[in-house]
């Protein structure tokens, strides 16, 4: 190894949210039993597992509230806990929260914490939770979970005991547990501000070392509330090139490689050298149009691009068929997904007519892409050729793998985009509201924000679904996400790695659950 280190979702039923006037309670206990984990033999304690992820370069941080990349999320999950997290079916599952209960109005929620301690031995308390949420909500910061926590009135919310909190909400919110499970809503000790030197969390692993853009080493936390990990240590290794991750796995330098291309996976599947894990239909694949600037500030141009896309060709070519076509909406198969809208197909004549109406007959546009994610460069080339048939010239621009996600958030006009799993309401709150911190399409409409708040406050599930459907119809007609497919998420491991969950979509509780795996 040189000194640079290395340059499934089965769409099952969803828990319905509360409806009617009755208050409701959810109680849970953490983790699986050994019986859950012994299908491949008796779990064995010990050893260091090395996991290779694409990373974010020298700017990487262990601040869990800044987690954005999958590598960030995996490291944050190892060091910290949230009050809740999303199960494989995208329902909120208790974590640091032992239970939650709403009053009849759904605008006050009582949350009881389980007994848990931070790595320095101090208990996790209501004060730590309120500090963490207030830090995330700081208007001077751009923390990922800020938009998700917006329904909480953090000035009025209070600790009612060492392990109990009364959350006062700005409006009735039927799906408040999803707020507790929001991406990035980790609990840190009260007054914590520094995380890269010696972060203290309550997670299953304790900090050992961190070299941004290269490596992070964490050691087993024997006192974790959900049981001590079987591994002695986990090392997260940054390897941005897929070939570097695969070669490191084949060469025995790592035991876990996150995100393989479909063609690579097919080449190694069933050969016996490494194990391939497919999380079916787990990742939204899209082109992202900036709706606040030319040419995509004209909704006719956006509609024309929807009609330029041949989704079957994109799935077959960019994903080697390892996925399914999309219909310009996030969350296919999830609760509230608007599956009644007609499947869009390529219509080049209509696309040309719309571009002519918009005065964009000989449109030229730059499409930003990068080898940062499986299928991105292939999709860009395929879409460039599809657009040419409608008289549109697309210039494909290759971006840095280290800074791509930050570069495309505000820059450019058209880019390749993807997302792991989350509830549809979380996708809306984090990406499509005026104040969303990861609003890559720059979709900012006050009436759309108001519909989101209306949906949150609607206690009847059927009526709430109708509001979400109305929002999705608008996005389908004139939004900025051209969602062309849903890709299988592919992970590879050494044959010695056991206990990897095979049905947990990326971003959910049991994805990258290194506290539950072991080395045989």
VEXPA-979666 format. One record per residue (C-alpha): x, y, z negated. Coordinates in steps of 0.05 Angstrom, whole numbers, plus 5000, padded with zeros to 4 digits. Each point is the difference from the previous one (the first is absolute). Layout:
! VEXPA-979666
XYZ...
***
This chain:
! VEXPA-979666
500050005000503250675020500050594953494150325035495949434971495749935063499750615049447347674927494650314995494049545002494250495003496149744942494350324962501150644961497650174931494350475009500750654961495150184947493050185019494050204960500150384934503149464956507050114973504749435016506449704974505649625032504649594956506049625025506549684979506450045040503649505042499549295021501549374962505549505015494549575031499150555052507449975018502049285001497549775068507349995023502749684936501250214929502050734993507350074983502850574959506350385018504050285058500350645040495550095060502450495054494550325040501450405064495450585018500250585049501650614958500250765001507450165002503850434951493750384979497049394966497550084929497249554945494950524981493749575005495650605015504050135063499549285025498250015074503749445036498849264987507049964969498050574952493549644982503549344987505250324955494750414963495849374989506149664969501550574951493150304985492749824992493450335020493549984962497149575055502149725067496549725061498849255005500349635067492850195012501650744987496050024935503150344940503249514951501950214928507450094986502150474943492650144992496849434961493050235017496150605026492850214989495750555030494550384966493150035033501750635040506549705029503850644985503349764935504149374997503049684939506549635013503249544948507449845008502949314986505849934951506250135042506850314989504950405040507149745011502550414941495149644953495050584993492749825010496250225062494850504974494450445024504750594997504749675050494149885047497550714996507150275010501149565061493450215033501250744985507049945030497149685063494750545004504950584994498150495055507350185010501749285019498049555058499349344965496749455040494349854951498050734989494049975047497649354970500150294929496250635023493249774971502950014929499450644958506749914966499050624956493749704970502449284997502949794933502949454958494849724953505049544966507049755010497649515053493550325023498650565048493650365020500650225073495350575015498650055074498250605043494049615028497049314993504949505030497449295009506649725023504550314947504049354990502850115070502950654974503649634945502849525053502250555048506649925037505350354959495850104936505349704955500450124925506550304974502050214929497650674976504750565022504049565047502950415057506349635022499549315033506349865041505049954944496649544949492549965012495749724944493549665019495649454973500949535060502549295003507250215015504850484966504850475037507349795010502650425058497950415061503850235062495150385045499549725069504049384980497949594939496149984935501049474947494949864945500149484944494449594969495850354946498949444949494750424965495450145059492749964981498549555060505649514982507450035015502049885073503249345017505850355036505850274960501050575049497250295064504450395048496750445053504750075060498750525054500749735071496350445050501349565060495549405005505849605029504250184939494649754953499149355038507549875008501150134926494649504984502849485048507050124973497949914927501450734981492750124981494249534984494150455021499350425063494250485003496650125068502049595060498150115072495049495026504949755053505449894946495149644956497749545056507249835017501449764928493249724981500049254987507549935010501249854927505550524989495750554970492750064979495350475037494150324961494550345041495250484966494550005053497450655030503350394943502950625034496250545039503750195063498550685030502150615039499250634959497850655034501050664965493150325004502550704980504450155060499949945076498349585036496349604947496450594970495149885057495649414982499049845074507549855005499549554939494149635030503849925066505849674962495149534966497749795070507149945028501849454951499549285022499949684931500649285024506350175037502950364940498649424953502749495049506150415019502050374936497849464950501149385044492749854987501049964924494150444982493250235023497550625037497750624964494450505013503150664978498149904927503949764940498049394958497149495048496349494959500350414935494150234959496650605034503349895068495550265055499849365041493750205038503650495046501249755072506949725013503950515040503149765065504550345051496350485046505150385042494950365043496550294939506750174969502150395063493350375001500850214927507150245012497650405060494550324958505250194948504650305052505249474986500249635066507649955004501149934926507049874973500849784928505649724956498749364963504449914938501849294982505549624965502449294988497950134928494149515006498449375040496950155067500950754999504950085059496349475040493350344989502950675020502549725067493449655015495850614984504650445042498549555060492649994985499750764995503650085067494049675034495750584974504950525025503150134931507650024993502449754933507250114979501949484948504750294947503849534954500450244928504549834942498149374961502350354936495650625006494549805049494250014951501750684971501650285070493349815030495750234942500250725021504150015064498449825072493249915032499349245013503449434964499849254985496849864932498149424956497049864932499549434951493649814965495950454954492650114991496850445053498450544949507450024980502150075074495050585005502450344937507449935012500250155075493850375025498050534949502250725007504749944940502449295013507649974992500949495056495250315050504049825062494550175050498950684967492549844998497350574956492550104998496450264939493549675020503749335005503050124930492950134975497649345030505549634963497950324934492849815015502049285013503949974935494050264961494849545032498549444950496249555047504849575041495649995063499150754999507450104988501649555059495550435044504150634982506649645014497049765067498250725018507250224985502849435042495450165059503150695002507149734996498249505055497550575044505350534988505149794948507549995007501549264988500149575063499749334964501749495052501249384957500949644934506549624996501849394959505050204946505949515005504949844945505749495002503249654941505449494986497249314989502050054927495150574987493549774970493750344975499350525055492650185008497649845070493450395001501750674968500250575050505650514996498650524946495849534957501649724931502949335021504250265058507450064981498349684933507149824982498149884927496149395024505049675046505749534984506149675032499449245006
***
